[in-house]
Amino acid sequence: MSTQPNATGFRDRLCQLLEHDHMPHSAGSRVARLIVAIIIVDVLAMILISVPEIDARFDLVLTLIDRAALTLFTLEYLARLWAVAADAPQRGISARRLQLNYVFSSLGVIDVLAFLPSWMAMFMGDRATMVVCGMLPFLKLVRYSPAMRSLLAALQSERRALFGCLVILVGAVLLFASLLYGIEHDVQPDKFGNVPAAMWWAIVTLGTVGYGDVVPVTAMGRLVSVFAIVGGLIMIALPVAIVARAFADEVHRRDFVVTWSMLARVPLFSQLGAEEIADIMRLLRAQTIESSEILVRRGEPASSMYFITAGEVEIEMPTQRVRLAEGTFFGEIALLRRADRSGTVTATRKTRLLALDAKDFHALIARVPALAAHIEKTAKARLADTPDGPKGDIAAEEIALASPGPTSSD
């Protein structure tokens, strides 16, 4: 009997686990947390190895930790390389092309750097090189850290501007180094005897470090130094401002995409266009509740729906309890008509939400006739299927869509 179907099914599951299954409390998220823990332990082991007293006492333990981590990083890379081909049919390209894309992608290169240099250093027997290479697995956190991914995306998007800053910096170094060479080379031939030597002074001065090992002694040299110091402040401020702005824009863009995707998942809004969803996004207001805090109680009038951006809530209804995590929503029926809450909603941990009030929503659709027509058509179908009768604000299919794997209890 052929094992090809079984192998294909396993590769699909592995691809889902490593590449796509990142929902909170899922198997993929648990694997990601395990890898992050291994990265942290491995980097800490390398730091401790650099301390001679600790290395002499725990050499075997620390070396075993590093080798075990490198083995796991190697197996993870090979698993990703094999499993990524599972997406070939959906993307319409060959499995080999997908594998090559992964190998030469930034994340693929980082995955290789996490283990290959360390293996080479270990076989060479160079302890210092092994410690230096042992810091490279920290780069793997880029895959699991949205903040680091946003920073890299910001640097990528502003690479031309940053390159321009580098060109300006090089020009400034050459300018001030040549000026000090012309002014000070006769007075201090050992420090300003040539332009390359003067460039060291220019670099530390423009960087506002000023080690003090090379300083001008003539009045003209000191005057030039004043301009170099002021220019150095500009040299530092310019790229910092560019990166800070790009990073803030990237975080805002990421939050926008996340919020957009949450709105698009709501059956009531799923067929809306970009302009209509953007209008609804402007009505959302942020709200934070602490762990064990009750957001709404069963039987209270329902006038808002909620999107969970971080944290988790538990909805206690007469027949079941459902936990909803980051990226999910509830209370959609409250936008369609005045209803009573179907369940009591309690935060299981500190939770951030976006609330959409019914009064704001209805004011919007009153201003946009096309949106009102769609909502009216969708509302009839949604209200007809509501299982909790005329007073419930949560539809059964809403919970199914919002929480793919709810835990129910009596």
C-alpha positions in Angstrom: 0.0 0.0 0.0 1.3 3.5 -0.9 2.2 5.8 2.0 2.2 8.9 -0.2 -1.3 10.1 1.0 -0.3 9.7 4.6 2.9 11.6 4.0 1.0 14.4 2.3 -1.5 14.6 5.1 1.2 14.7 7.7 3.0 17.5 5.7 -0.2 19.5 5.5 -0.7 19.2 9.3 3.0 20.1 9.9 2.7 23.1 7.7 -0.4 24.2 9.4 1.3 23.8 12.8 4.5 25.6 12.0 3.3 28.3 9.6 -0.4 29.1 9.9 -1.8 28.0 13.3 -1.0 31.0 15.5 -4.3 31.5 17.2 -4.1 31.8 21.0 -4.2 28.5 22.9 -3.8 26.5 19.7 -1.2 23.7 19.1 0.7 26.1 16.9 0.9 28.8 19.5 2.2 26.2 22.1 4.9 25.1 19.7 5.9 28.7 19.1 6.1 29.3 22.9 8.2 26.2 23.3 10.7 27.4 20.6 10.9 30.8 22.2 11.6 29.2 25.6 14.4 27.1 23.9 15.9 30.2 22.3 16.0 32.1 25.7 17.5 29.1 27.5 20.1 28.6 24.8 21.2 32.3 24.8 21.4 32.3 28.6 23.6 29.2 28.4 25.9 30.9 26.0 26.1 34.0 28.3 27.0 31.8 31.3 29.6 29.9 29.2 31.5 33.2 28.8 32.0 33.4 32.6 35.1 31.3 33.3 34.0 30.4 36.9 30.6 29.2 35.8 31.9 27.5 32.7 34.5 25.5 34.7 31.8 24.2 37.1 28.9 23.6 34.7 30.7 23.0 31.4 29.0 19.7 30.6 25.5 20.9 31.4 25.8 24.2 29.5 27.3 22.3 26.5 24.5 19.8 26.5 21.9 22.5 26.6 23.5 24.2 23.6 23.8 21.0 21.6 20.2 20.0 22.3 19.0 23.5 21.3 21.1 23.4 18.1 19.7 20.0 17.3 16.1 21.2 17.7 16.8 24.3 15.6 18.2 22.1 12.9 15.2 19.8 12.9 12.9 22.7 12.9 14.6 24.2 9.9 14.4 20.9 8.0 10.7 20.4 9.0 9.8 23.9 7.8 11.7 23.3 4.5 9.8 20.1 3.9 6.4 21.3 5.2 6.3 24.6 3.3 5.7 22.7 0.1 2.2 21.8 1.3 1.1 25.3 0.3 2.0 24.7 -3.4 -1.5 23.8 -4.6 -3.1 26.8 -3.0 -0.5 29.2 -4.3 -0.3 27.8 -7.8 3.5 27.4 -7.9 5.8 24.4 -7.6 6.8 22.9 -4.3 10.5 23.3 -5.2 9.9 27.1 -5.8 8.2 27.5 -2.4 11.1 25.7 -0.7 13.7 27.9 -2.5 11.6 31.0 -1.5 11.8 29.9 2.1 15.6 29.2 1.9 16.4 32.6 0.6 13.8 34.6 2.6 14.9 36.7 5.6 13.3 34.3 8.0 14.9 31.3 6.3 18.3 32.9 6.5 17.8 33.6 10.2 16.7 30.0 10.8 20.0 28.8 9.2 22.1 31.3 11.2 20.5 30.0 14.4 22.3 26.7 14.1 24.9 26.4 11.3 27.6 28.9 12.6 27.3 27.4 16.1 27.8 23.8 14.7 30.8 25.0 12.8 32.3 26.8 15.9 31.6 23.7 18.1 33.5 21.4 15.7 36.3 23.9 15.5 36.6 23.8 19.3 36.8 27.6 19.6 35.0 28.5 22.8 34.8 32.3 22.2 33.5 31.9 18.6 30.9 29.4 19.9 29.7 32.0 22.4 29.5 34.7 19.7 27.6 32.3 17.3 25.4 31.2 20.3 23.9 34.7 20.3 22.5 34.3 16.8 19.4 32.2 17.8 18.1 35.4 19.4 17.3 36.6 15.9 14.7 33.8 15.6 12.5 35.9 17.9 11.8 38.0 14.8 9.4 35.2 13.7 7.5 35.3 17.0 7.7 39.0 17.9 5.3 41.4 16.2 7.4 44.3 17.5 10.6 43.0 16.0 8.8 42.3 12.7 7.4 45.8 12.7 10.9 47.2 13.3 12.4 45.2 10.4 9.5 46.2 8.2 10.1 49.9 9.1 13.9 49.6 8.3 13.0 47.9 5.0 10.5 50.6 4.0 12.9 53.4 4.8 16.0 51.8 3.4 16.5 54.5 0.8 16.2 57.3 3.3 18.5 55.5 5.7 21.0 55.0 2.9 20.8 58.7 2.1 21.6 59.4 5.7 24.6 57.1 5.5 25.9 58.9 2.4 25.5 62.3 4.1 27.4 60.9 7.2 30.3 59.6 5.0 30.4 63.0 3.3 30.5 64.8 6.7 33.3 62.5 7.9 35.4 63.1 4.9 34.8 66.9 5.0 35.7 67.4 8.7 38.6 64.8 8.6 40.2 66.7 5.6 39.7 70.0 7.3 41.4 68.8 10.5 44.1 67.2 8.5 44.9 70.5 6.8 44.8 72.4 10.1 46.5 70.0 12.6 48.8 67.7 10.6 51.9 69.9 11.3 50.9 70.4 14.9 50.0 66.8 15.7 51.5 64.6 13.0 51.0 61.5 15.1 47.2 62.0 15.3 46.4 64.0 12.2 49.2 63.0 10.0 46.9 61.6 7.3 43.2 61.7 6.4 42.4 58.1 7.5 43.8 59.0 11.0 41.8 62.2 11.0 38.7 60.2 10.1 38.7 58.4 13.5 38.5 61.8 15.2 35.7 62.9 12.8 33.7 59.7 13.4 33.8 59.9 17.2 33.1 63.6 17.1 30.1 63.4 14.7 28.9 60.5 16.9 29.0 62.8 19.9 31.1 60.2 21.7 34.3 62.2 22.0 36.7 59.7 23.6 39.3 62.4 24.2 42.1 60.4 22.7 42.3 62.7 19.7 41.5 66.4 20.1 42.5 69.5 18.2 44.8 71.9 19.9 44.7 74.9 17.5 42.0 77.6 17.7 40.9 76.9 14.1 40.8 73.2 14.8 38.6 73.7 17.8 36.3 76.0 15.8 35.9 73.3 13.2 35.2 70.8 16.0 32.3 72.9 17.2 30.6 72.7 13.8 31.4 68.9 13.7 29.7 68.4 17.1 26.6 70.4 16.0 26.5 68.5 12.7 26.8 65.2 14.7 23.6 66.0 16.6 21.9 66.4 13.3 23.5 63.2 12.0 22.1 61.2 14.9 18.6 62.9 15.0 17.9 62.4 11.3 18.0 58.5 11.1 16.4 58.2 14.6 13.5 60.4 13.5 13.1 58.4 10.2 13.1 55.0 12.0 10.8 56.2 14.8 8.2 57.6 12.3 8.4 54.4 10.1 8.1 52.2 13.2 5.0 54.1 14.5 3.5 53.9 11.0 4.2 50.2 10.7 2.6 49.5 14.1 -0.4 51.6 13.2 -0.7 49.8 9.8 -0.5 46.4 11.6 -3.2 47.4 14.1 -5.3 48.7 11.2 -5.0 45.4 9.3 -5.8 43.4 12.5 -8.9 45.5 13.1 -9.9 45.3 9.5 -9.7 41.5 9.5 -11.8 41.3 12.6 -14.5 43.4 11.1 -14.4 41.4 7.9 -15.1 38.2 9.8 -18.4 39.5 11.2 -21.2 38.0 9.0 -23.0 41.3 9.2 -20.1 43.1 7.5 -18.5 40.3 5.4 -19.9 41.6 2.1 -19.1 45.3 2.7 -16.6 47.2 0.6 -13.5 48.9 1.8 -15.1 52.3 2.2 -17.9 51.0 4.3 -15.6 49.0 6.6 -13.4 52.0 7.0 -16.4 54.1 8.1 -17.3 51.5 10.7 -13.7 51.4 12.0 -13.9 55.1 12.8 -16.7 54.4 15.2 -14.8 51.8 17.3 -13.7 52.9 20.8 -11.1 51.2 23.0 -11.9 49.7 26.3 -9.9 47.7 28.9 -11.2 45.4 31.6 -9.2 43.7 34.3 -9.1 39.9 35.1 -12.4 38.7 36.6 -14.1 41.9 35.8 -17.7 41.5 34.4 -18.2 43.4 31.1 -21.9 42.7 30.7 -24.5 40.7 32.6 -27.2 38.4 31.3 -30.5 40.1 30.9 -29.1 43.6 30.6 -30.1 45.7 27.6 -27.6 45.1 24.8 -26.5 48.2 22.9 -22.9 47.3 21.7 -20.9 44.6 20.1 -17.3 43.9 21.0 -14.0 42.9 19.3 -11.3 41.4 21.5 -7.8 42.8 20.5 -5.9 41.2 23.4 -6.8 38.8 26.3 -9.8 36.5 26.7 -13.4 36.5 28.0 -15.8 33.8 29.1 -19.5 34.0 28.1 -21.7 32.2 30.5 -25.0 31.3 28.9 -27.9 29.1 30.2 -26.7 26.0 28.4 -22.9 26.5 27.9 -19.8 28.5 28.7 -17.7 29.8 25.8 -14.3 31.3 25.9 -13.4 33.8 23.2 -9.8 35.0 22.7 -7.9 37.6 20.8 -9.3 38.3 17.3 -12.8 37.2 18.1 -16.1 39.1 18.5 -19.5 38.9 20.2 -22.8 40.8 20.6 -23.4 41.4 16.9 -27.2 41.1 17.2 -27.1 44.1 19.5 -26.5 46.2 16.5 -29.5 45.0 14.7 -32.2 45.6 17.3 -32.6 46.4 21.0 -32.1 43.1 22.8 -31.1 41.6 26.1 -27.7 40.1 26.8 -27.8 36.3 26.3 -25.0 35.7 28.7 -22.7 37.2 31.3 -19.3 38.1 29.9 -16.3 38.0 32.3 -12.6 38.6 31.6 -10.5 35.6 32.4 -7.4 37.9 32.2 -6.7 41.5 31.5 -8.5 42.2 28.2 -8.5 45.0 25.6 -11.6 45.4 23.5 -13.0 47.6 20.7 -16.6 48.5 21.2 -19.1 49.5 18.5 -22.2 51.2 19.9 -25.5 50.6 18.2 -26.5 54.3 18.3 -23.3 55.2 16.4 -23.8 52.3 14.0 -27.3 53.3 13.2 -26.3 57.0 12.7 -23.8 55.8 10.2 -26.2 53.7 8.1 -28.7 56.5 8.2 -26.0 58.6 6.4 -25.1 55.9 3.9 -28.1 54.5 2.1 -26.2 51.7 0.3 -24.9 50.4 3.7 -28.4 50.6 5.2 -29.8 48.5 2.4 -27.2 45.8 2.9 -27.6 45.8 6.7 -31.4 45.6 6.4 -31.2 42.6 4.0 -28.6 40.8 6.2 -30.5 41.6 9.4 -33.6 39.8 8.3 -31.7 36.6 7.8 -29.6 36.9 10.9 -32.5 37.7 13.2 -34.5 34.8 11.8 -31.8 32.4 12.8 -31.2 33.7 16.3 -31.7 30.7 18.7 -32.2 32.6 21.8 -35.6 34.0 20.8 -36.4 37.7 20.3 -34.4 38.9 23.3 -31.0 37.2 22.7 -28.0 39.2 21.4 -25.7 36.3 20.4 -26.4 34.0 17.4 -25.2 30.4 17.5 -23.3 30.7 14.2 -21.6 33.9 15.5 -20.0 31.9 18.4 -19.0 29.2 15.9 -17.3 31.7 13.7 -15.8 33.7 16.5 -14.4 30.7 18.4 -13.4 27.7 16.3 -12.7 25.6 19.3 -14.9 26.7 22.3 -14.9 24.8 25.5 -18.3 24.1 26.8 -19.4 23.0 30.2 -22.6 22.6 32.0 
